[in-house]
Amino acid sequence: MLRPGALDGRQRRALLAHLSRPRYEVLPFEGVEDKVAAHVPREVKVTITASPARGLDATLDVAAGLVERGYAAVPHLSARLVRDTAHLEAILARLQRDGVREVFVPAGDSPEPGAFSGAAELLAAMGDHGLAEIGITGYPESHHLIDDDTTIRAMFEKSPMATYIVSQLCFDPETIRIWFARVRGRGTGLPIWIGMPGIVDNSKLVRISMRIGLGESARFLRAHRSWLRRLAMRTFTPDPLVRGLAPLYGDPEAAMGGFHFYTFNELERTERWRQHMLQRFKD
């Protein structure tokens, strides 16, 4: 457990800031808007995943519903789910109409892409999109099909069209810290939001990721089946990651944006954990 005394003043202030305004990622399942309203304060930005199984409309519907409830909602605009430029234009018009001012643009996992095979192509086609923020994906761990240098180079190419980076799941703080240094070494200065699961049963972490095909999340879990089997009856908690990432807090060269929690819709437990951490480090 990370204790307040283990951090210097700068690190403690930065950690409190990161915990005060995190990002919660949710799945566009039925009833998720009500769960967000019941458990998530409005200072928390809510991002909504997209998958081939549910399509972009489900994601955009949830985003619009959350904006109506007063949240800053960020739909995932998966490039491989956008059929063509006309579809893209319709999506951008809808975002403006619904009051959505930010999107996250991953490549997505659709096996049969439309006009855009990757995020860079979609970003280049967006033109005068009218959005305030655009996020792109970062890969602290090796991609199952693409080597590390290629993923970092691709992120470098996309960065001029984006305003921040969100890292995919990684449970090793040292790997994340090394990746930060490599990204910064290539000259990419965008804020990086560190992706980690919230408070979720490990069995659910495996089951949902596999079922809906959450891209790198599912690939990570496939690669770590034996590790997860040993922990099958336990609940994942972010505490070890939060502790191990302490050197990044308040480091101007790291330019950490904050925490991006993959909640798997376990919003009540994740928010309870966050409030506990806030109280502990404020005291």
RAFENZI-V237991 format. One record per pair of residues at least 12 apart in sequence whose ideal C-beta (glycine too) atoms are under 10 Angstrom apart, sorted by the first residue. I is the first residue (numbers start at 1). J is the second residue. D is the distance in Angstrom with one decimal. If there is no record, write none. Layout:
BEGIN
I&J&D / I&J&D
END
This chain:
BEGIN
1&237&9.5 / 1&239&5.8 / 1&240&8.9 / 1&242&9.3 / 1&243&7.2 / 1&280&9.1 / 2&15&8.3 / 2&239&6.6 / 2&240&8.7 / 2&241&9.7 / 2&242&5.6 / 2&243&3.9 / 2&244&8.8 / 2&245&9.4 / 2&246&6.8 / 2&277&8.5 / 2&280&8.8 / 2&281&8.6 / 3&243&8.9 / 3&280&8.4 / 3&281&9.3 / 4&16&9.9 / 4&280&6.7 / 4&281&5.3 / 4&282&9.0 / 4&283&7.5 / 6&243&7.7 / 6&246&6.9 / 7&243&9.8 / 7&246&6.0 / 7&249&7.0 / 7&250&8.8 / 7&281&8.1 / 8&246&9.4 / 8&249&9.2 / 8&250&8.1 / 9&250&8.7 / 10&249&7.5 / 10&250&3.8 / 10&251&8.5 / 10&252&9.7 / 11&246&5.9 / 11&247&8.1 / 11&248&8.8 / 11&249&4.2 / 11&250&5.0 / 11&251&8.5 / 12&246&9.5 / 12&249&7.8 / 12&250&8.3 / 12&281&6.1 / 12&282&9.5 / 13&249&8.4 / 13&250&6.6 / 13&281&9.3 / 14&246&9.4 / 14&248&8.4 / 14&249&4.0 / 14&250&3.6 / 14&251&8.2 / 14&254&9.7 / 14&256&7.5 / 14&258&9.4 / 15&242&7.6 / 15&245&9.2 / 15&246&7.6 / 15&248&9.8 / 15&249&5.0 / 15&250&8.1 / 15&259&9.4 / 15&277&8.3 / 15&278&9.6 / 15&281&6.1 / 16&249&9.4 / 16&277&9.0 / 16&278&6.9 / 16&281&5.4 / 16&282&6.8 / 17&249&8.9 / 17&250&8.9 / 17&256&9.9 / 17&258&7.5 / 18&193&9.1 / 18&194&8.6 / 18&242&9.0 / 18&245&9.5 / 18&248&9.6 / 18&249&7.2 / 18&250&9.7 / 18&256&7.2 / 18&257&8.3 / 18&258&4.4 / 18&259&5.2 / 18&277&9.9 / 19&242&8.6 / 19&258&8.5 / 19&259&7.0 / 19&273&9.9 / 19&274&6.0 / 19&275&9.1 / 19&277&5.5 / 19&278&5.3 / 19&280&9.8 / 19&281&7.2 / 19&282&9.6 / 20&41&9.8 / 20&43&7.1 / 20&44&9.2 / 20&258&8.9 / 20&274&9.0 / 20&278&6.8 / 20&282&9.7 / 21&41&9.8 / 21&43&5.7 / 21&44&7.1 / 21&45&7.4 / 21&257&9.8 / 21&258&6.4 / 21&259&9.1 / 22&43&9.1 / 22&44&6.0 / 22&45&7.7 / 22&193&8.6 / 22&194&9.9 / 22&196&10.0 / 22&198&9.3 / 22&258&5.9 / 22&259&4.5 / 22&260&7.1 / 22&261&5.8 / 22&270&9.2 / 22&271&9.7 / 22&274&6.8 / 23&44&7.3 / 23&45&4.8 / 23&46&7.6 / 23&47&5.8 / 23&72&9.3 / 23&74&7.5 / 23&104&9.3 / 23&135&9.1 / 23&164&9.8 / 23&166&7.6 / 23&193&6.1 / 23&195&8.9 / 23&257&8.7 / 23&258&6.8 / 23&259&7.2 / 23&260&4.4 / 23&261&6.8 / 23&262&9.7 / 23&263&9.8 / 24&36&7.8 / 24&39&9.4 / 24&40&6.1 / 24&44&5.4 / 24&45&7.4 / 24&46&5.3 / 24&47&7.2 / 24&48&10.0 / 24&71&9.7 / 24&198&7.4 / 24&259&9.5 / 24&260&8.2 / 24&261&5.3 / 24&262&8.7 / 24&263&5.2 / 24&265&9.6 / 24&266&10.0 / 24&267&6.8 / 24&270&7.0 / 24&271&8.1 / 24&274&9.1 / 25&45&9.7 / 25&46&7.8 / 25&47&4.6 / 25&48&7.6 / 25&49&6.3 / 25&74&8.7 / 25&76&8.5 / 25&104&8.8 / 25&166&8.6 / 25&195&7.9 / 25&197&9.6 / 25&198&8.8 / 25&214&9.3 / 25&217&9.7 / 25&260&6.5 / 25&261&6.6 / 25&262&5.0 / 25&263&6.1 / 25&264&8.5 / 25&265&9.4 / 26&40&8.9 / 26&46&6.1 / 26&47&7.2 / 26&48&5.8 / 26&49&7.2 / 26&62&7.5 / 26&66&8.9 / 26&73&9.5 / 26&261&9.8 / 26&262&9.2 / 26&263&5.9 / 26&264&8.3 / 26&265&5.5 / 26&266&9.7 / 26&267&7.2 / 27&48&7.8 / 27&49&5.5 / 27&50&9.8 / 27&51&8.3 / 27&54&8.5 / 27&58&9.4 / 27&59&9.5 / 27&62&9.0 / 27&208&7.1 / 27&211&9.9 / 27&212&6.5 / 27&214&8.1 / 27&262&9.4 / 27&263&8.5 / 27&264&6.7 / 27&265&5.4 / 28&48&5.4 / 28&49&6.6 / 28&50&7.5 / 28&51&8.3 / 28&54&5.8 / 28&55&9.3 / 28&56&9.6 / 28&57&9.2 / 28&58&4.3 / 28&59&5.1 / 28&60&8.9 / 28&61&7.3 / 28&62&4.5 / 28&63&8.6 / 28&65&9.9 / 28&75&8.8 / 28&76&9.2 / 28&212&9.5 / 28&265&9.6 / 29&49&10.0 / 29&54&8.5 / 29&58&8.7 / 29&62&8.8 / 29&208&9.4 / 29&212&9.0 / 29&264&10.0 / 29&265&6.3 / 30&58&9.4 / 30&62&9.8 / 31&265&8.9 / 32&46&9.2 / 32&48&8.1 / 32&58&9.9 / 32&62&6.1 / 32&65&8.9 / 32&66&8.8 / 32&263&9.9 / 32&265&5.9 / 32&267&8.4 / 33&46&9.4 / 33&48&9.8 / 33&61&9.1 / 33&62&6.2 / 33&63&9.8 / 33&64&9.6 / 33&65&4.5 / 33&66&6.0 / 33&68&8.8 / 33&69&6.8 / 33&71&9.0 / 33&73&9.6 / 34&65&9.5 / 34&69&9.4 / 35&263&9.5 / 35&265&6.3 / 35&266&9.4 / 35&267&5.2 / 35&268&7.7 / 36&48&9.7 / 36&62&8.8 / 36&65&9.1 / 36&66&6.2 / 36&69&7.5 / 36&71&6.7 / 36&73&9.0 / 36&263&9.6 / 36&265&9.0 / 36&267&6.4 / 36&271&9.9 / 37&65&9.5 / 37&66&8.3 / 37&69&5.5 / 37&70&8.9 / 37&71&8.3 / 37&267&9.8 / 38&267&7.8 / 38&268&7.6 / 38&271&9.7 / 39&263&9.7 / 39&266&9.6 / 39&267&4.3 / 39&268&4.6 / 39&269&8.9 / 39&270&8.3 / 39&271&5.0 / 39&272&8.4 / 40&66&9.3 / 40&69&9.9 / 40&71&7.5 / 40&263&9.0 / 40&267&5.7 / 40&268&9.2 / 40&270&8.9 / 40&271&6.0 / 40&274&9.7 / 41&71&9.5 / 41&271&7.7 / 41&274&9.4 / 41&275&9.1 / 42&66&9.7 / 42&69&8.3 / 42&70&5.3 / 42&71&5.8 / 42&72&7.9 / 43&71&9.5 / 43&72&8.8 / 44&71&7.9 / 44&72&8.5 / 44&261&9.0 / 44&267&9.5 / 44&270&9.8 / 44&271&7.9 / 44&274&8.4 / 45&66&9.9 / 45&71&7.6 / 45&72&4.6 / 45&73&7.8 / 45&74&6.2 / 45&102&7.9 / 45&133&9.5 / 45&193&9.8 / 45&258&9.3 / 45&260&9.1 / 46&62&8.7 / 46&63&8.4 / 46&66&5.6 / 46&67&9.7 / 46&69&9.7 / 46&71&5.2 / 46&72&7.1 / 46&73&5.4 / 46&74&7.0 / 46&75&9.9 / 46&263&9.2 / 46&267&9.2 / 47&59&9.6 / 47&63&8.8 / 47&66&10.0 / 47&72&9.5 / 47&73&7.6 / 47&74&4.1 / 47&75&7.6 / 47&76&6.7 / 47&102&8.7 / 47&103&9.2 / 47&104&5.8 / 47&135&8.1 / 47&166&8.2 / 47&193&9.8 / 47&260&7.5 / 47&261&9.7 / 47&262&9.5 / 47&263&9.8 / 48&60&8.3 / 48&61&9.1 / 48&62&4.8 / 48&63&5.4 / 48&65&9.7 / 48&66&7.6 / 48&73&6.6 / 48&74&7.0 / 48&75&5.0 / 48&76&6.3 / 48&100&10.0 / 48&104&8.9 / 49&62&9.4 / 49&75&8.8 / 49&76&5.2 / 49&78&8.6 / 49&104&9.0 / 49&106&9.1 / 49&108&9.9 / 49&212&7.7 / 49&214&6.4 / 49&215&9.0 / 49&217&9.3 / 49&262&8.8 / 49&264&9.9 / 50&62&10.0 / 50&75&7.0 / 50&76&4.2 / 50&77&7.2 / 50&78&4.4 / 50&80&9.7 / 50&81&6.0 / 50&104&9.1 / 50&106&8.1 / 50&108&6.7 / 50&109&9.5 / 50&110&9.5 / 50&212&10.0 / 50&214&9.9 / 51&76&8.8 / 51&78&7.8 / 51&81&8.4 / 51&108&8.0 / 51&109&7.1 / 51&110&8.6 / 51&211&9.5 / 51&212&5.0 / 51&213&5.6 / 51&214&7.0 / 51&215&8.5 / 52&78&8.3 / 52&80&8.0 / 52&81&6.7 / 52&108&7.4 / 52&109&6.3 / 52&110&4.4 / 52&111&7.4 / 52&112&8.7 / 52&212&9.1 / 52&213&6.8 / 53&109&9.8 / 53&110&9.8 / 53&211&8.4 / 53&212&6.1 / 53&213&6.9 / 54&81&9.7 / 54&212&7.5 / 55&78&9.5 / 55&81&6.6 / 55&110&9.5 / 56&75&7.8 / 56&76&8.4 / 56&77&7.2 / 56&78&6.9 / 56&81&5.0 / 56&82&7.3 / 56&83&9.5 / 56&87&8.6 / 56&91&6.9 / 56&94&9.9 / 56&108&9.3 / 57&81&9.7 / 57&91&9.6 / 57&94&9.6 / 58&75&9.7 / 59&73&9.8 / 59&74&9.9 / 59&75&4.7 / 59&76&5.9 / 59&77&8.1 / 59&78&8.3 / 59&81&8.8 / 59&103&9.9 / 60&73&9.7 / 60&75&5.5 / 60&76&9.8 / 60&77&8.8 / 60&91&7.1 / 60&94&6.2 / 60&95&7.6 / 60&98&7.4 / 60&100&7.9 / 60&103&9.9 / 61&75&9.2 / 61&98&9.3 / 62&75&7.5 / 63&75&4.1 / 63&76&9.2 / 63&94&9.5 / 63&95&8.0 / 63&98&6.8 / 63&99&9.3 / 63&100&5.4 / 63&102&9.5 / 63&103&8.8 / 64&94&8.0 / 64&95&8.9 / 64&97&8.6 / 64&98&4.0 / 64&99&7.8 / 64&100&7.1 / 65&98&9.1 / 66&98&9.8 / 66&100&9.2 / 67&95&9.8 / 67&98&5.9 / 67&99&4.7 / 67&100&6.1 / 67&101&8.9 / 68&98&8.4 / 68&99&8.1 / 72&99&9.8 / 72&100&9.0 / 72&101&7.7 / 72&102&7.0 / 72&132&9.9 / 72&133&9.4 / 73&98&8.7 / 73&99&8.8 / 73&100&6.2 / 73&101&9.2 / 73&102&8.1 / 73&103&9.9 / 74&100&7.7 / 74&101&8.9 / 74&102&4.7 / 74&103&6.4 / 74&104&5.5 / 74&133&7.8 / 74&134&9.7 / 74&135&7.2 / 74&166&9.7 / 75&91&8.9 / 75&94&9.8 / 75&95&7.6 / 75&98&9.3 / 75&100&6.4 / 75&102&8.6 / 75&103&5.8 / 75&104&7.4 / 75&105&10.0 / 76&103&7.4 / 76&104&4.9 / 76&105&7.7 / 76&106&6.2 / 76&108&7.9 / 76&135&8.9 / 76&137&9.8 / 76&215&9.9 / 77&91&6.8 / 77&92&9.1 / 77&95&8.5 / 77&100&10.0 / 77&103&4.6 / 77&104&7.0 / 77&105&5.1 / 77&106&8.2 / 77&108&8.8 / 77&119&8.9 / 77&122&7.1 / 77&123&9.5 / 77&126&8.8 / 77&129&9.9 / 77&131&9.7 / 77&134&8.8 / 77&135&9.8 / 78&104&9.1 / 78&105&7.8 / 78&106&5.6 / 78&107&7.1 / 78&108&2.9 / 78&109&7.6 / 78&110&7.1 / 78&113&9.4 / 78&116&9.3 / 78&119&8.5 / 78&122&8.7 / 78&215&8.8 / 79&105&6.5 / 79&106&7.2 / 79&107&5.2 / 79&108&5.7 / 79&110&8.9 / 79&113&7.3 / 79&114&8.7 / 79&115&9.2 / 79&116&4.3 / 79&117&7.3 / 79&118&5.7 / 79&119&4.9 / 79&120&8.3 / 79&121&6.5 / 79&122&3.8 / 79&123&8.1 / 79&125&9.2 / 80&106&8.9 / 80&107&6.0 / 80&108&4.0 / 80&109&7.1 / 80&110&4.0 / 80&111&8.4 / 80&112&8.1 / 80&113&3.8 / 80&114&7.0 / 80&115&9.7 / 80&116&6.6 / 80&117&6.6 / 80&118&7.7 / 80&119&9.1 / 80&121&9.8 / 80&122&8.7 / 81&106&9.9 / 81&107&9.9 / 81&108&5.4 / 81&109&9.1 / 81&110&5.5 / 81&113&8.0 / 81&114&7.4 / 81&116&8.9 / 81&122&9.7 / 82&105&9.7 / 82&108&8.7 / 82&110&9.6 / 82&113&8.5 / 82&114&5.8 / 82&115&7.0 / 82&116&5.4 / 82&121&9.6 / 82&122&6.1 / 82&125&8.6 / 82&126&9.9 / 83&113&9.2 / 83&114&4.0 / 83&115&6.7 / 83&116&8.9 / 84&114&5.8 / 84&115&4.4 / 84&116&8.5 / 84&125&9.6 / 85&114&9.8 / 85&115&6.6 / 85&116&9.1 / 85&122&10.0 / 85&125&6.1 / 85&126&9.9 / 85&127&9.5 / 86&115&9.4 / 87&114&7.2 / 87&115&8.1 / 87&116&9.7 / 88&114&9.3 / 88&115&8.1 / 88&116&7.9 / 88&122&7.1 / 88&125&6.1 / 88&126&6.9 / 88&127&9.1 / 88&129&9.3 / 89&125&9.4 / 89&126&9.5 / 89&127&9.0 / 89&129&10.0 / 91&103&8.9 / 91&126&9.6 / 91&129&9.8 / 92&126&6.9 / 92&127&8.6 / 92&128&9.1 / 92&129&5.5 / 92&130&7.2 / 92&131&8.0 / 93&130&9.5 / 95&129&8.2 / 95&130&8.0 / 95&131&7.1 / 96&129&9.0 / 96&130&5.8 / 96&131&8.7 / 100&131&8.0 / 100&132&9.8 / 101&130&8.3 / 101&131&6.0 / 101&132&4.5 / 101&133&7.0 / 102&131&6.1 / 102&132&5.9 / 102&133&3.9 / 102&134&7.1 / 102&135&7.4 / 102&163&8.5 / 102&164&9.4 / 103&122&10.0 / 103&126&9.0 / 103&129&8.3 / 103&131&6.1 / 103&132&9.9 / 103&133&7.8 / 103&134&5.9 / 103&135&7.3 / 104&119&9.6 / 104&133&8.9 / 104&134&7.6 / 104&135&4.1 / 104&136&7.7 / 104&137&8.0 / 104&162&9.4 / 104&164&9.0 / 104&166&6.6 / 104&193&9.9 / 104&260&9.5 / 105&118&9.7 / 105&119&4.9 / 105&120&9.1 / 105&122&6.0 / 105&123&5.9 / 105&126&8.3 / 105&134&6.1 / 105&135&6.9 / 105&136&5.9 / 105&137&8.1 / 105&158&8.1 / 105&161&8.6 / 105&162&7.4 / 106&118&9.3 / 106&119&5.9 / 106&122&9.6 / 106&135&8.8 / 106&136&7.6 / 106&137&4.9 / 106&166&8.9 / 106&168&8.9 / 106&215&6.7 / 106&216&8.7 / 107&119&4.9 / 107&120&8.6 / 107&121&9.1 / 107&122&8.4 / 107&136&9.7 / 107&137&7.5 / 107&154&9.1 / 107&215&8.1 / 108&122&9.3 / 108&213&9.7 / 108&215&7.2 / 109&212&9.7 / 109&213&5.4 / 109&214&8.2 / 109&215&4.9 / 109&216&9.1 / 109&218&8.3 / 109&219&9.4 / 110&213&9.4 / 111&213&9.9 / 118&154&7.7 / 118&157&10.0 / 118&158&8.9 / 119&134&9.8 / 119&136&6.1 / 119&137&7.0 / 119&154&8.1 / 119&155&9.4 / 119&157&9.7 / 119&158&6.0 / 119&161&9.0 / 119&162&8.9 / 120&136&8.8 / 120&154&6.7 / 120&155&9.4 / 120&157&5.7 / 120&158&5.0 / 120&161&7.7 / 120&162&10.0 / 121&158&9.9 / 122&158&9.7 / 122&161&9.4 / 123&136&7.6 / 123&157&9.4 / 123&158&6.0 / 123&159&9.9 / 123&160&9.0 / 123&161&4.1 / 123&162&7.0 / 124&157&9.7 / 124&158&9.2 / 124&161&6.9 / 126&161&7.6 / 129&161&9.6 / 131&163&9.0 / 132&163&8.0 / 133&162&8.5 / 133&163&4.8 / 133&164&6.8 / 134&158&9.3 / 134&161&6.8 / 134&162&4.8 / 134&163&5.6 / 134&164&7.9 / 135&162&6.3 / 135&163&7.2 / 135&164&5.1 / 135&165&6.9 / 135&166&5.3 / 135&190&9.0 / 135&191&9.6 / 135&193&7.6 / 135&257&9.4 / 135&260&8.9 / 136&154&9.1 / 136&155&6.5 / 136&157&9.9 / 136&158&4.8 / 136&159&7.0 / 136&161&8.0 / 136&162&4.4 / 136&163&9.0 / 136&164&7.7 / 136&165&5.7 / 136&166&7.6 / 136&190&8.0 / 137&151&8.7 / 137&154&9.1 / 137&155&7.4 / 137&158&8.6 / 137&162&9.7 / 137&165&7.3 / 137&166&6.3 / 137&167&7.9 / 137&168&6.2 / 137&195&9.1 / 137&215&8.5 / 137&216&7.7 / 138&151&8.0 / 138&152&8.3 / 138&154&10.0 / 138&155&5.7 / 138&158&10.0 / 138&159&9.9 / 138&164&9.8 / 138&165&4.4 / 138&166&6.7 / 138&167&4.5 / 138&168&6.9 / 138&170&9.7 / 138&176&9.7 / 138&179&7.3 / 138&180&9.3 / 138&183&6.8 / 138&188&9.0 / 138&190&9.1 / 138&192&6.4 / 138&193&8.9 / 138&194&9.3 / 138&195&8.4 / 139&151&4.5 / 139&152&7.8 / 139&154&9.1 / 139&155&7.8 / 139&165&10.0 / 139&167&7.4 / 139&168&5.6 / 139&169&9.9 / 139&170&8.5 / 139&179&7.8 / 139&183&10.0 / 139&216&6.8 / 140&167&5.2 / 140&168&6.9 / 140&169&8.5 / 140&170&4.0 / 140&171&9.8 / 140&172&8.0 / 140&173&9.7 / 140&175&5.4 / 140&176&4.9 / 140&177&9.1 / 140&178&8.1 / 140&179&4.1 / 140&180&8.3 / 140&182&9.4 / 140&183&9.3 / 140&192&9.5 / 140&194&8.5 / 140&195&8.5 / 140&216&9.7 / 141&167&9.2 / 141&168&7.3 / 141&169&7.9 / 141&170&4.9 / 141&171&8.9 / 141&172&7.7 / 141&175&6.2 / 141&176&8.9 / 141&179&8.1 / 141&216&8.0 / 141&219&9.1 / 141&220&6.6 / 141&223&8.4 / 141&224&9.9 / 142&175&9.6 / 142&219&9.7 / 142&220&10.0 / 142&223&8.9 / 143&168&8.8 / 143&215&9.9 / 143&216&7.2 / 143&219&7.7 / 144&216&8.3 / 144&218&9.9 / 144&219&4.9 / 144&220&8.9 / 144&222&8.1 / 144&223&7.2 / 145&219&8.9 / 148&179&8.6 / 148&182&8.0 / 149&182&9.2 / 149&186&9.7 / 151&168&9.8 / 151&179&9.8 / 152&179&8.3 / 152&182&6.1 / 152&183&6.4 / 152&185&9.2 / 152&186&6.1 / 152&188&8.2 / 153&186&7.8 / 155&183&7.1 / 155&186&8.3 / 155&188&6.5 / 155&190&8.8 / 156&183&8.3 / 156&186&5.3 / 156&187&7.3 / 156&188&5.5 / 157&188&9.9 / 158&188&9.4 / 158&190&9.5 / 159&183&9.2 / 159&186&9.2 / 159&187&8.9 / 159&188&5.0 / 159&189&8.2 / 159&190&5.4 / 160&188&9.6 / 160&190&9.5 / 162&188&9.7 / 162&190&6.3 / 163&190&6.7 / 163&191&7.9 / 163&257&9.8 / 164&190&5.3 / 164&191&4.7 / 164&192&7.3 / 164&193&6.3 / 164&255&9.8 / 164&257&5.5 / 164&258&9.4 / 164&260&9.7 / 165&183&7.5 / 165&188&7.6 / 165&190&5.2 / 165&191&7.1 / 165&192&4.7 / 165&193&6.9 / 165&194&9.8 / 165&195&9.8 / 165&255&9.8 / 165&257&7.7 / 165&260&9.8 / 166&191&9.7 / 166&192&7.7 / 166&193&4.6 / 166&194&8.2 / 166&195&5.6 / 166&257&8.2 / 166&258&9.9 / 166&260&5.0 / 166&262&9.9 / 167&179&7.4 / 167&180&8.9 / 167&183&9.4 / 167&192&6.3 / 167&193&7.0 / 167&194&5.4 / 167&195&4.6 / 167&196&8.6 / 167&216&9.5 / 167&257&9.9 / 167&260&7.4 / 168&195&5.7 / 168&214&9.4 / 168&215&7.5 / 168&216&3.9 / 168&217&6.9 / 168&219&8.8 / 168&220&7.4 / 168&260&9.8 / 168&262&9.1 / 169&195&5.7 / 169&196&7.0 / 169&197&6.9 / 169&205&9.3 / 169&209&8.7 / 169&214&8.7 / 169&215&9.6 / 169&216&6.4 / 169&217&5.0 / 169&218&9.5 / 169&219&9.1 / 169&220&5.0 / 169&221&8.2 / 169&224&9.9 / 169&262&6.5 / 170&194&8.4 / 170&195&7.5 / 170&196&7.9 / 170&216&9.2 / 170&220&7.4 / 170&241&8.5 / 171&196&7.7 / 171&197&8.5 / 171&220&8.1 / 171&224&8.0 / 171&227&8.7 / 171&236&8.5 / 171&238&9.7 / 171&240&7.9 / 171&241&6.7 / 171&244&9.6 / 172&240&9.6 / 172&241&8.5 / 172&244&7.9 / 173&194&9.2 / 173&196&9.7 / 173&240&7.6 / 173&241&5.7 / 173&242&8.7 / 173&243&7.7 / 173&244&2.8 / 173&245&4.9 / 173&246&8.5 / 173&247&8.7 / 173&248&8.7 / 174&244&7.0 / 174&245&9.6 / 174&247&10.0 / 175&244&9.8 / 176&192&9.1 / 176&194&6.4 / 176&195&9.4 / 176&196&9.1 / 176&241&7.9 / 176&244&8.1 / 176&245&6.4 / 176&248&7.9 / 176&256&9.9 / 177&244&8.1 / 177&245&7.1 / 177&246&10.0 / 177&247&6.5 / 177&248&6.5 / 177&251&9.9 / 177&254&8.3 / 179&192&8.8 / 179&194&10.0 / 180&192&6.5 / 180&194&8.9 / 180&245&9.3 / 180&247&9.6 / 180&248&6.5 / 180&251&8.9 / 180&253&8.7 / 180&254&5.4 / 180&255&8.6 / 180&256&7.7 / 181&253&8.7 / 181&254&8.4 / 183&254&9.6 / 183&255&9.5 / 184&253&6.4 / 184&254&7.3 / 184&255&7.5 / 188&255&9.6 / 189&253&9.6 / 189&255&6.3 / 190&255&7.7 / 190&257&8.2 / 191&254&9.6 / 191&255&5.5 / 191&256&7.1 / 191&257&3.4 / 191&258&7.9 / 192&248&8.9 / 192&254&7.7 / 192&255&6.7 / 192&256&5.9 / 192&257&5.6 / 192&258&9.1 / 192&260&9.4 / 193&256&7.8 / 193&257&4.2 / 193&258&5.4 / 193&259&6.9 / 193&260&4.2 / 193&261&9.8 / 194&238&9.7 / 194&241&7.8 / 194&242&9.4 / 194&245&6.6 / 194&248&7.9 / 194&256&6.7 / 194&257&8.0 / 194&258&7.6 / 194&259&5.8 / 194&260&6.4 / 194&261&9.6 / 195&216&9.0 / 195&217&8.7 / 195&241&10.0 / 195&259&8.3 / 195&260&4.6 / 195&261&7.9 / 195&262&6.1 / 196&236&8.9 / 196&237&9.9 / 196&238&5.0 / 196&240&9.7 / 196&241&5.1 / 196&242&8.1 / 196&245&8.9 / 196&259&6.7 / 196&260&7.4 / 196&261&6.4 / 196&262&6.9 / 197&209&9.6 / 197&217&8.6 / 197&235&9.9 / 197&236&5.1 / 197&237&8.8 / 197&238&6.9 / 197&241&9.0 / 197&261&7.1 / 197&262&5.0 / 197&263&7.7 / 197&264&7.0 / 197&266&8.7 / 197&270&8.6 / 198&236&8.1 / 198&237&8.8 / 198&238&6.8 / 198&259&9.5 / 198&261&4.3 / 198&262&6.7 / 198&263&4.3 / 198&264&7.3 / 198&265&9.4 / 198&266&5.7 / 198&267&7.9 / 198&269&7.1 / 198&270&3.2 / 198&271&8.4 / 198&273&7.1 / 198&274&8.3 / 199&235&6.4 / 199&236&7.1 / 199&237&6.0 / 199&238&7.6 / 199&239&9.8 / 199&261&9.0 / 199&263&8.3 / 199&264&9.6 / 199&266&5.9 / 199&267&9.5 / 199&268&8.9 / 199&269&4.0 / 199&270&4.9 / 199&271&8.9 / 199&272&7.5 / 199&273&4.9 / 199&274&9.0 / 200&235&6.9 / 200&236&5.4 / 200&237&9.0 / 200&238&9.9 / 200&261&9.6 / 200&262&8.1 / 200&263&7.2 / 200&264&4.9 / 200&265&8.9 / 200&266&4.6 / 200&269&7.5 / 200&270&7.6 / 201&231&9.8 / 201&232&8.8 / 201&233&8.6 / 201&234&7.9 / 201&235&5.3 / 201&236&7.5 / 201&264&9.0 / 201&266&8.0 / 201&269&9.4 / 202&221&9.4 / 202&227&9.5 / 202&228&5.7 / 202&229&9.1 / 202&230&9.4 / 202&231&4.9 / 202&232&5.8 / 202&233&7.8 / 202&234&5.7 / 202&235&6.8 / 202&236&5.5 / 203&228&8.5 / 203&229&9.9 / 203&231&9.2 / 203&232&5.6 / 203&233&7.7 / 203&234&9.1 / 203&235&9.4 / 204&235&9.1 / 204&236&9.1 / 204&264&6.1 / 204&265&9.3 / 204&266&7.3 / 205&217&8.4 / 205&220&9.9 / 205&221&6.8 / 205&228&7.5 / 205&231&9.4 / 205&235&9.3 / 205&236&6.0 / 205&262&8.6 / 205&264&6.5 / 205&266&9.4 / 206&218&9.0 / 206&221&5.3 / 206&222&9.2 / 206&224&9.4 / 206&225&8.1 / 206&228&5.7 / 206&229&9.1 / 206&231&9.9 / 206&232&8.1 / 207&221&9.6 / 207&264&9.3 / 208&221&9.8 / 208&262&9.9 / 208&264&5.2 / 208&265&8.2 / 208&266&9.7 / 209&221&5.2 / 209&222&8.8 / 209&262&8.9 / 209&264&7.8 / 210&222&7.7 / 212&264&9.6 / 214&262&7.9 / 214&264&8.8 / 217&262&6.6 / 217&264&9.1 / 235&266&9.3 / 235&269&8.2 / 236&262&10.0 / 236&264&9.6 / 236&266&9.6 / 237&269&9.6 / 237&270&9.8 / 237&273&7.0 / 238&259&7.8 / 238&261&7.3 / 238&270&8.6 / 238&273&7.3 / 238&274&9.2 / 238&277&8.8 / 239&273&8.4 / 239&277&8.4 / 241&259&9.1 / 242&259&7.9 / 242&277&7.5 / 245&259&9.1 / 259&274&8.8 / 261&273&9.3 / 261&274&8.1
END
